[in-house]
């Protein structure tokens, strides 16, 4: 299993919206690096749901339920991909960007090192640390 972090602006599409819908296509990614990360996602991989801009914290855990396919919002441009995600659970305690920056394990993550990429990998030890801080058992 691989681990990822995907950013969503909560005023555009929040964790609460995602939970109500029970599944979503992760569309609109227009960064080559983020697209390549989407291409690497496999069914069953875990994804940290990060509220960007407002909140700046991981608020939930999702899973990949459909591997990459052409993004229907890309107006027929086959370069851009999306994946389908489904919620697993909210974190009992959200994990903030400040916590990522302050933690020796999480400070090495791409969230801290390369903050502008919307879909990033997390190492297994980073995932485990994030889950511990968020009091998530899973």
Beta strands, then each sheet from edge to edge (+ up, - down):
strand 1: 3-9
strand 2: 24-25
strand 3: 46-52
strand 4: 57-70
strand 5: 81-96
strand 6: 119-122
sheet 1: 2+ 5- 4+ 3- 1- 6+
end
